[in-house]
């Protein structure tokens, strides 16, 4: 009965192809192992896939929030850094185009670099909307499998 309740709690948070694996690992556990899983399950804080998708990817995904939510801090930091640098280049290009004694080509190149960076961030954001749910489920599965080995 306890393995079924655990599966009911985690089935929508892990990849569908790994449900059989988790169920078999739960059935192999003795009562003490099941008790450890039941006690440890709230402590590992599995991510809500819908929350990560809607809030972390759709609404705030341009800033890399979805990546930070699932613990992928390096990719999130790269995304927000690229976004920040794109805005800096656009502002610098606009500022350089105001002054007549500076070559306008430099300001235009900064503007182009900023807009290319923004384009990269927007494409990355769109791709992340499709990838973040599977990455969230895999992160949850890794947490759950680590709990089995404790």
N, C-alpha and C positions, 0 to 999 in steps of 0.2 A: 504493500500500500504506500509506503513512504517513497519508494522510487517513482511511483506514478505521480505523487504530489510534487516532487521535485521537478519531474519532467513537465508538469503542467505550469510550473513557475518559469521554466527556462526555454520552452520550446519555441517561442516567438523571438527569443533574443540570441539564438545561435543559428548557424547555417542549416538549412533543411537537410543537407546531405550528411550532417554529423549527428543527427538525432539518434540514429541507430547506434553509433559509437558511444554516445553519452548514456543511452539506456542500457547498453551491455555493461559498461563500466559501473553503473549504479547497481545492476543486478549482481555483480561479482563482489560487491562490498558486504562485509558482515555488519552486524548491528552497531558496533562501535564506529566503523567507517562511515556508515550512514548518519550516525549521530554527529560526527565531525563535519560532514557535508551540510547537514541541516543547520548546525550552529555557525558554520563558516560562510554559508551562502549570503546572508545579509552583509557580511563584512567585506566581501569582494566587490560589491556595488556594481552589478551588471548594468550596462548602459541601456537606456530605453531607445530602441532603434528609431521610433517615430520622432522622439524629441531631438535626437541628434540630426535626423534628416531635416525636419522642418526648421528648427531654431538654428542648429549649428551649420547647416549646409545651404538651405534655401534663403533664410532671412539674413544671417550673418556670415555666410560662407565666403564672401569676398575677402573677409578679414582673417580667414583660416580658423574660425571658431570651432567648426566641426572637427578639425584635426586636433585642436587642443582638447576638445571634449573626450575624444577616444584615447588620448595620451600620445598622439603622434606630434610631439612638440616641435621637432625639427622642421617638418613639412609646413606646419602652421606658421612657424617663425619665418620661413622662407617666403611664404605667400604674403604675409603682412609686410615684410621688408620690401618685396618687389612692388607692392602697392604704394608704400610710402615713397620709395625712390621714384616711382613713376610720377607721383604728384609733385615731388621736388623738381624733377626735370621739366615738367610742364610749367611750374611757377618760375623757374629760372629762365626758361625760354621766353616766357611772357615778359619778364623783367628785362632781359637783355634786348628784346625787340623795342623797348621803350626808348632806350638811349641811342641817339643818332650816331655817335662817334664809334660805336662798336659794330663790327661786321654783322649784318643781319643774318648771314648764313649760320653763325654760331648759335644764335637764338632759335633759328628754325630747326637746326639739328637737335638741340635740346628738346624742343617741342615734339619732334618726330620720335625721339627716343622715349619720351614720356608716354606718348600715345601708343607706341609699340608695347611698352611695358604694361599699360592698361589693357591692351588687347590680349596679351598673354594671361594676365590675371583673370579676365572675363572668361576666356576659353578654359582655363584651369578650374575656375568656379563651376562652369557648366559640366565639365568632366567629373568633378568631385561630387556633383549632385547624383550622378549615376553610380559612383564607386563607394560612396561613404556608407551606404547600408551594408554592403558585403564586408567592408573593413570593420564596421562596428560589430557585426555578428562574429567575425573571426576574432576580434579582440575579446569579446565575451567568452567565446569558446576557449581561448587560451587561458583566461582567468579561471574558468570552470575546471579545465584539465589540470591546472596547477593546484587547485583545491583538492582534487582527487589524490594527488601525490604528497599531500601534507601528512 
